[in-house]
Amino acid sequence: MVMVVAVPKTTELYWSSVSCPQGLIVVMATERGVCWTGTPGTSVDEGFAWLRRKMQFDRVVEGEKIAPLQQAMNQLQRYLAGERVQFTCSCSAI
């Protein structure tokens, strides 16, 4: 007899922020793409609280350690510098 048990994949949530004149802009992502972006001045804790109602995550990592967040932060920084008006980073439907 063989028993197979499905173990859910651990979801890691990554976040980073960039400063603008109105305050910090926080962006959160999983491996699949950006899943939350705060308006300037919205706290990181508000983002965590909102996401906890929508998804499960086991670990939170600060920093741009995954491609979707790296791309989003690069595009956001370029937008704030006046260089970009269109975003092409991947988004993750929750």
N, C-alpha and C positions, 0 to 999 in steps of 0.2 A: 504494500500500500504506500502510495506517495501522496504527500500533502503539499499543496502549493499555497503559499501565503503571499498576497499582494501587499507590499509595503509602500505607502505613499511617498513620493519624492519629496525630499526636504526643500521647502521654498525659502530661499534667502532673499531678503529685501535689501537693496542697496540705495543709498541716498547721498546727495551732494547739494551744495548751494552756491549761489553766486550773488554778489552784492550789486545793488542798483540804487539810484537816489531815493527810491521809495522804501527800501529795506532789502532783506534777503529774500531771494526766490529759491525755494526748496524743490528739488525734483527727486522722485523715487521711482525705482525700476526693479524688475526681476530680469532673469535671463531672457524672457520673451519680449520685453520692451518696457517703455515708460508706463507706469500705472497711476501716478499722481503727480501733479504739479501745483504748487501753491501760488497764490497771488503774492505780490511783494508784501512782506511783513507777516505773513501767515507762519505760525510756528511749526517746527518739525513735529512736535507732539500732536498737533492737530491733524497732520498728515497720517501719523501712525494710528491715531484713534479712528479716523475715517476708514483707513485700509483694514483695520482689524474687524470692522463690521462687514467687509466685502470679501476678505480672503484670509487664509491662514498662512502665517510665516513663522519659521522657527528661529531665524537668526536675522539680525540687522547689522549691516556693515556700512560704515561711513566711508565714502570715497568712490571714485570713478573706476571701479575694478572690473566692470563688465562693459562690453561693446555698446549696448543700447544706451547706457547712462553716459558713457564717454561721448558718444555722438550727440546726444541731446544737450549736454553741457557745452560742447563745442559750438553747436548751432545757437544756443541761447546767448553765449558770450559774444558771438559774432553779431547776433541780432541787437544786443544792447550796445555794441560798438557802432551800429549803423551800417553794417556790412551785409546783413541778410534780412530778408523779409518773408522767407518761406522755410518751413521746417519739413524735413523728410525722415526724421528718426522714427523707429518703430514704436508702436504703442501696444500695450497688452490689455485686452478686454478682460475685465474681472468677472 
